[in-house]
Amino acid sequence: MIPGEQIEQITNQVGDVKISMFGSESDTPFTFGRGEGVDEGSMDTDRWIPEKDRPRCEEIFAELEPNADNKISGAAARSAMVKSKLPNHVLAKIWKLSDYDKDGLLGIEEFCLANHLINIVKKGHDLPGELPEHLIPPSLRPNVDRNGTSD
């Protein structure tokens, strides 16, 4: 770890642009940590990042016997999530972030999101306090109707 005063020494002023090898106040793709952890996929507006693992998630989801609305219960989700061996308080936070519509059930997109968040934690990254906009399941976004088309 580099102490704060050394970070300040590394930061240089070049014209009107402040450059730092540890990121800056500006939101650029070159900011330190950009595109990692929960921020992964934030700059790719055409792709919902948890979708990359959807085939694997669909297999697990089907084994959890979704109901007629194609959702799984909290108990079923729990049985899959505890296999991650993450502490219960972390899994509880993942549940709160993943059950985006707060109905106590997970649809396939919410389940993919939960698995994505589990993987983020397992890679050593922190969870956000609230779900970033780029991770909201596409079918649950305010500007998308139930058929997946924009309003």
Secondary structure, 3 states (H helix, E strand, C coil): CCCHHHHHHHCEEECCEEECCCCCCCCCCCCCCCCCHHHCCCCCCCCCHHHHHHHHHHHHHHHCCCCCCCEEEHHHHHHHHHHHCCCHHHHHHHHHHHCCCCCCEEEHHHHHHHHHHHHHHHCCCCCCCCCCHHHCCHHHCCCECCCCCEC
